Amino acid sequence: MASLGEIGALILVAALWGGTNPFLKRGTEGLEQVRRKSQPIQLLAEMKFLCLNYKYVVPFALNQCGSLVYYLTLASADLTLAVPFCNSLALMFTLATGKVLGEAIGGARAALGMVLTALGVALSSRKRRGR
């Protein structure tokens, strides 16, 4: 069974991963306008565009902090609980953050998907504790 600290850390990971996804998407706006003649120069120009764009770099850094916390938490957390818990909760944070930012998230179907995802994780974690 996961400790309260592990659950808190996994929720933080999900918030950092899911909460930054819509901002990362917004930070890449304009990338398709970068055009160069050769493939290697195109790659370098795209990397320059992203690295010099604070709207991309800040969410990316926060997202990577989530990955660091996840890595550190996996040392003690049950892997079979941590992976689905983080990924499904990250999806819920992504949808919620996208909604706050005005993105169309799919309405009632997305909400139903979030509820079913939460229910699945809850049932999965309950089953694991009952072993």
N, C-alpha and C positions, 0 to 999 in steps of 0.2 A: 504494500500500500504506500502511496506517495505521501510524503510529509507536506505540511502546510507551506513550508518554504519552497519545496519543489513545485508545488502547484502554482504558487505565486510567481516563481521564476518562469514557468511555462506560459502563464498568462501574459507576463511581460514580453516574452519572446513572440507570442502570437500578436500582441498589440504592436510591437515594433515591426514585425513582418507585414502584417495585414494593414496596419495604419499607414505605412509608407508606400504601399503599392500604387494607390491612385496618384500620389505625388510624384512617384517615379514616372508614371505614364505621362503626367503633365510636363515633367521636366524634359522629356524627349521630344516634345512638340517643336517642330522646326528642323529636326534631324534629317528628314527626307529632303530638305532644301539643299543640303550639303552635297555638292556634285564635284567629282574630280575625274580626270581622264583614266588613270590607271587604278587597279584594284588596291595595291599597297598604299598609294597616296590617299585613296578614298577612305581606307581604314584609319589611317592616321588623322585625317581631317575629321572623321566622325568621333574618334577618341578625344581629339582636341575640343570639339564642340561640347561633348559631355563633361569633360574634366573642368572646363572653364565656365560651366553653367551651374550656378549655385542652386537653382531650382531642381537640379538633378543630383548634385554632389551631397547636399545636406540630407535628403531622404535616403540616399544610397549609404551614407555613413551610419545613419540610424538603423537601417536595415541590417548592415553588417554587425552592428553592436548586438542586435537580436541574435544573429548567428553565433556570436561569441558566447552570449549567455546560454544559448541552446547547447553549445558544445560543452560548456562547463557543467550544465545541469545534467547532461546525459551520463556523467560520471557516476551519479548516484540514483537517478530516476530510472524507473522501469521503462525500457525501450518500447515495449508493446503498448504502453499507455501514452508515453510522451509523444511519439510520432503522430498518431491519429488525433490526439488532443490538440497539439500545436497546429497541425495543418488545418483541421476543421475550424478551430477557433480563429486562425489567421484569415480564413475565407470569410468568416462572419465579420471580422474587423475590416476587411477590405470592402465588403458590401456596405457596412455602416458608414465608413469614411467616405466612400464614393457617393453615397446618398447625401451626406452632409455637404459635399462639394458640388452637389447638383447633378451628378451623373444619373442616367437612367439605369436602374439596377434590375429591372424585371418585374417590379410590382409584387403582387400576391404570390406568384410562383417562387420568386427569390426568397420571400419571407417564409414560405412553407419549407423551402429547401434548408434555410437556416435552422428552423425548428426541428426538422427531421435529423439534420446533422448533429445538433446539440443532444437530441434524444439518443441517437446512436452512440455518441461518445459517452453519455451518462450510463447507458446500458452496458457498454463495453467495460467501462471502469468498474461498474458494480459487479459484473461477472468476474473480473480479475480479483477483486477483493474477496469474493466468496469462495475462492479456491481453497 
